[in-house]
Amino acid sequence: MRPLKVGYVLKRFPRASETFIAQEILELERCGVEVEVFALRPNDQPVEHGWLSEIAAPVHLCSGVPLSEAWKWLHAMAAESDDARQRAERALQLAFAHPSRRGRHRLCEAVGLARAAAGRGIDHLHAHFANEPACVAQLAHSLVDVPFSFTAHAKDLYAKGPAAEVLARRLSEASFAVTVCEANRRHLRELLGPAFAERVRLLYNGVDLERLTPAPPVSGRAPIDVLCVARLVEKKGLDLLLRAVAQLRDRGLDLRCELVGEGPERGRLERLRAELDLEEAVTLSGCLPHEEVVARMRRAAVVTLPCRVAGNGDRDALPTVLIEAMACGLPVVSAPVGGVAEIIEHRRTGLLVPPDNPWALAAALGELLRQPRLRRRLGAAGRRRAAERFDRRQNVARLRAWIEAAAGRAGSATGPLRALEG
């Protein structure tokens, strides 16, 4: 039997902050799955993670076809058979019922994706994020007999997600759906009811435990006292970190903090750093290759991510950086927002502080910086938690099994494809 062939439907690929998707693809390939990426937009930022070169998957830009061409293909498809006509009508109904009035554009993208999936023998489509990518995969599934699934994360559920009735329909048509933390499943249960929430499977993002290993013990003070790796956006709570550092400085603690990442909040954070007179204590390093991030983790004493719920409802679901830090044997400090409490067990694998509380954050960071034995104990326990719950190989093996079952291993895509292959 030929290898399973999976098409990943993504908005853009690769993205610097979405290492969890690239790691998932890399592990599927290691298991013998052939992956092809269908990106709905051209990449808008340079990504310099060195290990991305290990991914064999080709990236196809699938930004859609002109509406006139999509219309001709749908007419040709509908003329093939009653089943093909019903599929075309179903896709049109879904597209023009799109509540954001972007249905025509999504339909054009779906026609391009369906044509590519048919021509390349894709067995299964998997989309990351429950909004636009999953919508396009759903429409492509309506056009051709290729099953689809999707993974729901954070913004696509809490801030820029589909309406409840749209998400419920998407779940009913998907072979399966995945989300990355139990907190998301509770949210879906409240939003859609238990029947739909039970259709969503829990699958934690995994990390590469062979690449991420504890650093040798450092004698004396670590080069970086506190490391934070995050996109510079409201939900990361980075202003709280600056205020906590200022409090520790005012209490006489000589602190060196590095913030790695880029984003729209940079200007505001730079102004706050100056206002608090923290230019010497806090370094804003910008976006760095993943290898450089890991190197900094191996030089740090503590990693923190002071998560919060943003004004628009957005929040972190399962911050990968916390898992990576734990895999590196580092103690971590965060707030129990989203699935963070599924990563950190307070005072066993890290420290949890109340959201939006720079005083509690300062107290937790100060405690860890003053107690090396506590840092070592929490770091060792965190490494064990990463191995037990967030091992990339174990978690992606579950995803692969679900995709194989959905694809039925019946061979390449079948159904009313001739009109779309031309």
Solvent accessible surface area in square Angstrom, and as a share of the most:
residue,aa,sasa,rsa
1,M,185,0.83
2,R,89,0.33
3,P,63,0.40
4,L,8,0.04
5,K,38,0.16
6,V,0,0.00
7,G,0,0.00
8,Y,0,0.00
9,V,0,0.00
10,L,3,0.02
11,K,80,0.34
12,R,46,0.17
13,F,20,0.08
14,P,33,0.21
15,R,62,0.23
16,A,14,0.11
17,S,54,0.35
18,E,29,0.13
19,T,14,0.08
20,F,32,0.13
21,I,2,0.01
22,A,3,0.02
23,Q,13,0.06
24,E,19,0.09
25,I,0,0.00
26,L,17,0.08
27,E,0,0.00
28,L,1,0.00
29,E,35,0.16
30,R,122,0.45
31,C,31,0.18
32,G,46,0.44
33,V,5,0.03
34,E,79,0.35
35,V,5,0.03
36,E,9,0.04
37,V,0,0.00
38,F,0,0.00
39,A,3,0.03
40,L,0,0.00
41,R,46,0.17
42,P,83,0.52
43,N,59,0.30
44,D,88,0.46
45,Q,62,0.28
46,P,117,0.73
47,V,31,0.18
48,E,120,0.54
49,H,13,0.06
50,G,45,0.43
51,W,4,0.01
52,L,28,0.14
53,S,100,0.65
54,E,96,0.43
55,I,24,0.12
56,A,87,0.67
57,A,12,0.09
58,P,58,0.37
59,V,73,0.42
60,H,45,0.20
61,L,104,0.52
62,C,10,0.06
63,S,51,0.33
64,G,31,0.30
65,V,26,0.15
66,P,79,0.50
67,L,71,0.36
68,S,71,0.46
69,E,75,0.34
70,A,0,0.00
71,W,117,0.41
72,K,143,0.60
73,W,37,0.13
74,L,6,0.03
75,H,109,0.49
76,A,49,0.38
77,M,0,0.00
78,A,28,0.22
79,A,88,0.68
80,E,53,0.24
81,S,54,0.35
82,D,96,0.50
83,D,75,0.39
84,A,0,0.00
85,R,93,0.34
86,Q,102,0.45
87,R,52,0.19
88,A,3,0.03
89,E,75,0.34
90,R,86,0.31
91,A,0,0.00
92,L,41,0.20
93,Q,110,0.49
94,L,16,0.08
95,A,2,0.01
96,F,111,0.46
97,A,60,0.47
98,H,40,0.18
99,P,79,0.50
100,S,65,0.42
101,R,223,0.81
102,R,111,0.41
103,G,3,0.03
104,R,144,0.52
105,H,65,0.29
106,R,14,0.05
107,L,1,0.00
108,C,10,0.06
109,E,0,0.00
110,A,0,0.00
111,V,0,0.00
112,G,11,0.11
113,L,0,0.00
114,A,0,0.00
115,R,87,0.32
116,A,27,0.21
117,A,0,0.00
118,A,9,0.07
119,G,57,0.54
120,R,103,0.38
121,G,15,0.15
122,I,0,0.00
123,D,7,0.04
124,H,0,0.00
125,L,0,0.00
126,H,0,0.00
127,A,0,0.00
128,H,1,0.01
129,F,44,0.18
130,A,0,0.00
131,N,41,0.21
132,E,28,0.13
133,P,3,0.02
134,A,0,0.00
135,C,6,0.04
136,V,0,0.00
137,A,0,0.00
138,Q,6,0.03
139,L,3,0.02
140,A,0,0.00
141,H,45,0.20
142,S,7,0.05
143,L,0,0.00
144,V,0,0.00
145,D,64,0.33
146,V,1,0.00
147,P,26,0.16
148,F,0,0.00
149,S,0,0.00
150,F,3,0.01
151,T,5,0.03
152,A,3,0.03
153,H,11,0.05
154,A,11,0.08
155,K,74,0.31
156,D,1,0.01
157,L,16,0.08
158,Y,30,0.11
159,A,33,0.26
160,K,133,0.56
161,G,33,0.32
162,P,28,0.17
163,A,40,0.31
164,A,34,0.27
165,E,110,0.49
166,V,13,0.08
167,L,4,0.02
168,A,14,0.11
169,R,78,0.28
170,R,7,0.03
171,L,5,0.02
172,S,62,0.40
173,E,40,0.18
174,A,4,0.03
175,S,48,0.31
176,F,7,0.03
177,A,1,0.01
178,V,2,0.01
179,T,0,0.00
180,V,3,0.01
181,C,0,0.00
182,E,49,0.22
183,A,11,0.09
184,N,0,0.00
185,R,35,0.13
186,R,122,0.45
187,H,45,0.20
188,L,4,0.02
189,R,77,0.28
190,E,148,0.66
191,L,76,0.38
192,L,28,0.14
193,G,21,0.20
194,P,89,0.56
195,A,80,0.62
196,F,66,0.27
197,A,0,0.00
198,E,104,0.47
199,R,98,0.36
200,V,2,0.01
201,R,89,0.32
202,L,46,0.23
203,L,11,0.06
204,Y,29,0.11
205,N,17,0.09
206,G,10,0.10
207,V,3,0.02
208,D,19,0.10
209,L,26,0.13
210,E,126,0.56
211,R,82,0.30
212,L,4,0.02
213,T,50,0.29
214,P,64,0.40
215,A,32,0.25
216,P,95,0.60
217,P,137,0.86
218,V,82,0.47
219,S,112,0.72
220,G,70,0.67
221,R,113,0.41
222,A,14,0.10
223,P,59,0.37
224,I,11,0.05
225,D,9,0.04
226,V,0,0.00
227,L,0,0.00
228,C,0,0.00
229,V,25,0.15
230,A,11,0.08
231,R,84,0.31
232,L,0,0.00
233,V,28,0.16
234,E,76,0.34
235,K,11,0.04
236,K,19,0.08
237,G,0,0.00
238,L,4,0.02
239,D,16,0.09
240,L,13,0.06
241,L,0,0.00
242,L,0,0.00
243,R,96,0.35
244,A,0,0.00
245,V,0,0.00
246,A,8,0.06
247,Q,33,0.15
248,L,0,0.00
249,R,83,0.30
250,D,105,0.54
251,R,129,0.47
252,G,69,0.66
253,L,37,0.19
254,D,103,0.53
255,L,6,0.03
256,R,97,0.35
257,C,4,0.02
258,E,18,0.08
259,L,1,0.00
260,V,3,0.02
261,G,9,0.08
262,E,79,0.35
263,G,23,0.22
264,P,118,0.74
265,E,37,0.17
266,R,64,0.23
267,G,32,0.31
268,R,101,0.37
269,L,2,0.01
270,E,62,0.28
271,R,160,0.59
272,L,13,0.07
273,R,46,0.17
274,A,55,0.43
275,E,130,0.58
276,L,33,0.17
277,D,103,0.54
278,L,0,0.00
279,E,88,0.39
280,E,172,0.77
281,A,17,0.13
282,V,1,0.01
283,T,72,0.42
284,L,18,0.09
285,S,34,0.22
286,G,9,0.09
287,C,75,0.45
288,L,37,0.18
289,P,30,0.19
290,H,11,0.05
291,E,72,0.32
292,E,76,0.34
293,V,10,0.06
294,V,16,0.09
295,A,43,0.33
296,R,48,0.18
297,M,0,0.00
298,R,81,0.30
299,R,110,0.40
300,A,9,0.07
301,A,10,0.08
302,V,0,0.00
303,V,0,0.00
304,T,0,0.00
305,L,1,0.00
306,P,4,0.03
307,C,0,0.00
308,R,24,0.09
309,V,70,0.40
310,A,10,0.08
311,G,75,0.72
312,N,95,0.49
313,G,18,0.17
314,D,10,0.05
315,R,62,0.23
316,D,11,0.06
317,A,4,0.03
318,L,11,0.05
319,P,8,0.05
320,T,19,0.11
321,V,18,0.10
322,L,0,0.00
323,I,0,0.00
324,E,12,0.05
325,A,0,0.00
326,M,0,0.00
327,A,0,0.00
328,C,5,0.03
329,G,21,0.21
330,L,16,0.08
331,P,4,0.02
332,V,0,0.00
333,V,0,0.00
334,S,0,0.00
335,A,2,0.01
336,P,64,0.41
337,V,8,0.04
338,G,23,0.22
339,G,0,0.00
340,V,0,0.00
341,A,54,0.42
342,E,24,0.11
343,I,0,0.00
344,I,1,0.01
345,E,71,0.32
346,H,85,0.38
347,R,98,0.36
348,R,148,0.54
349,T,8,0.05
350,G,0,0.00
351,L,2,0.01
352,L,32,0.16
353,V,13,0.07
354,P,72,0.46
355,P,56,0.35
356,D,77,0.40
357,N,44,0.22
358,P,10,0.06
359,W,163,0.57
360,A,25,0.19
361,L,2,0.01
362,A,0,0.00
363,A,58,0.45
364,A,8,0.06
365,L,0,0.00
366,G,1,0.01
367,E,47,0.21
368,L,0,0.00
369,L,28,0.14
370,R,132,0.48
371,Q,84,0.37
372,P,60,0.38
373,R,192,0.70
374,L,15,0.08
375,R,51,0.19
376,R,150,0.55
377,R,124,0.45
378,L,0,0.00
379,G,1,0.01
380,A,50,0.39
381,A,14,0.11
382,G,0,0.00
383,R,57,0.21
384,R,142,0.52
385,R,33,0.12
386,A,0,0.00
387,A,40,0.31
388,E,126,0.56
389,R,86,0.31
390,F,0,0.00
391,D,25,0.13
392,R,16,0.06
393,R,100,0.36
394,Q,105,0.47
395,N,12,0.06
396,V,7,0.04
397,A,49,0.38
398,R,116,0.42
399,L,1,0.00
400,R,79,0.29
401,A,53,0.41
402,W,45,0.16
403,I,0,0.00
404,E,50,0.23
405,A,83,0.64
406,A,30,0.23
407,A,16,0.12
408,G,50,0.49
409,R,53,0.19
410,A,94,0.73
411,G,30,0.29
412,S,55,0.36
413,A,15,0.11
414,T,79,0.46
415,G,45,0.43
416,P,11,0.07
417,L,14,0.07
418,R,177,0.65
419,A,18,0.14
420,L,0,0.00
421,E,90,0.41
422,G,71,0.68
